[in-house]
Each structure stands twice: as C-alpha cells, then as structure tokens.
Amino acid sequence: MLRKALTVLSVFMLTVASVFAAGSQETAAADKGKLVFYAGLQEDHAAMIAEEFEAETGIKTDFVRMSSGEILARLKAEKDNMSASVWYGGPVDGIVAADQEGIIEKYISPEAVNIKEGFKDPTGVWTGIYIGYLGFVGNQKMLAEKGLEMPQSWEDLLKPEYEQEIVVAHPGSSGTAYTMLATVVQMLGEDQAIEYFKKFSPQVRQYTKSGTAPGRMAGLGETTVGITFLHDAIKYKKEGYSDIVISAPVEGTGYEIGGVALLKNSPDQDNGKIFIDWVLTKKVQEMGQTVGSFQFLTNKDALPPEEAMPIKDTKLIDYDFQWAGENKKRLVQRFSVETNTTAPTE
C-alpha cells in the first residue's frame, strides 16, 4: 500500500514538474518579444522575410507593406507614438527624408562591415540591402498593334505617338517615381527638368500610387509603356506576363539602393537591431530571389540572381542619394504644382 502511494506521489511530482517546465518554456518563448516593420519592397518578399525571421529567432514578427511615400507619411504621423521599429526596403531617399524629420535612430550594424562601400550611410542612418535600376517596361503586343517602337530614351517619352500611352507612379506616393524625378533633375538641372515634366505629364494616361504597378499593368495589357524598376518587370515576366519587354534610357538612368533603418522612439528596438543584423547577411539577401526579387545585392559575398544579368551593363548616372533625400519634400511639391497633378490615394 505504501509502495503504491509513493508511486502515485512520484507521478504527481513529475506531472507538476512538467507543467512548470512547459510554463517556463512558454515564458521563455514569450520573452523573445515581437517586432513590427514597415516594408517598402514587394509583398511576397516581406512576407517571406517575416516568416523566416520569426522561425529563426522566435521573435513574433508582423509587417505592413506600403509604398515609400506612404511609409514616410505614416511615420511622420506616428512620430510620437511609433508602432513599428524598422523601415525595410524601398529607396533610401525616403529614409534620408525621414531622417530630416527626426524619425531615424542611427544604427551601425556589426554586419555592415560586409556591405560594399557606397551602399551604406557612414553615420548609420541607413544600410543598403539591394540595388535596382530604373527603366521602361512595355507590352510587345500592344506596341506592335499600335505601330510603336519600344522607347529607348527619356527624350522618346515626349514623342507625340506616346501621348496617353504611358503609366507611371506619382512621386508624391512612390519611391520609384521619386527616383525618376530626382534622376531627371540631376541630369538636366532643376528648372530644365521641370520643363521636361510639364511636357511629359500630358503623355501620362495614369499616375499610380505604387511604383511596381506600371510593370504589372504592362504585363496585363493595361498600358503600352510603364516606368518602373527593371527587376520588378523581370519578376512579372517570370510570373507569366510573356508580352513584357524592357529597356533602359540611353542617356543614363537612376537607381535605388533599397535600405533598412531603425526608427527613433520605436518599441522593441533590441529586436529591431537583431532584424537589421539578420537581413544584411549573405544568406538572407540571397533569399529574395526565391520569391522573384531580382535586384543586385549589397553584401560583398552575396551572389546576384541570374535573372538580373541581362541588365548588368545598364548605363547609370552618378545618383546622389543624400541630395535626393534632403530635397524630396520640396521637389515633390514643385512637381505636383508645375504638372498640376496629385498623388493618388488608392
């Protein structure tokens, strides 16, 4: 009888110990905390990164995908009550503009030593994660039906035959479109560039909110010509939009450094730093191509996707990201007034 009682007591103690152990494990998992990031890159890329980061670190991770202009506007509104900790993806011009507003917490990641020179801010405002080239995307079938050639230059876009045949995002909402605006300003000088856009705007059938939309619209046959980052056009062609053709302006074109940055006065800053360290690694940068992100990469050991090789010799201008970011608010306002256009909200 005594032996049976001792056995029952042992089982009870083991059960209690297991319950406490499980509770401790749950508490440990909960102690990993959480992370919210605002994503300026493609939705499927952001979702994959959130899932992989959470699986590897145990940090519960959520994200909100927005265009760069939307992220900047939201951060300015949330400046005193931040809900996200990190800005991940999209041209760094926007991050520089956010820094002008006092929104960015400078952070130099230990992993930044592996990022190529020229693709990181020396003071830690932003660190580059990829590089994308701006260009034109067309629908070959529509071009043939209308007897048009694929445009090859910025000057071509002003030709009468392209009137109302072009779709591009508005620089007030899109980092892609702001790269276009800042590119032409840096090539021609501000006043001459504004004169260019006053002639260019009547050629545009629609200003979209998102910079990637013109590429998909060209693939769907909803526009003859779009302006977007070429890696997005390559992605859509790989997804089956076989009528897509691309070109880059012969005069030279601008490019983006997609960046990552820590947000000032944000929650979960330690987890934000862990996230930034992680996304700068070779392994994580190379993950992008698994979801069709075909940008060139900034980690010196990372291998670029084969899909990007056809555009590796694109003629680029000496794009000044710091200047572009510092002048973004003023240039967007002047563009909107001089072309009598506004950024779409949907």
Secondary structure, 3 states (H helix, E strand, C coil): CHHHHHHHHHHHHHHHHHHHHHHHHHHHHHCCCEEEEEECCCHHHHHHHHHHHHHHHCCEEEEEECCHHHHHHHHHHCCCCCCCCEEEEEEHHHHHHHHHCCCEECCCCHHHHHECCCCECCCCCCEEEEEEEEEEEEEHHHHHHCCCCCCCCCHHHHCHHHCCCEEEECCCCCHHHHHHHHHHHHHHCHHHHHHHHHHHHHHEEEEECCCCHHHHHHHHCCCCEEEEEHHHHHHHHHCCCCCEEEECCCCCECEEEEEEEEECCCCCHHHHHHHHHHHCCHHHHHHHHHHCCCCEECECCCCCCHHHHHHCCCCECCCCHHHHHHCHHHHHHHHHHHHCCCCCCC
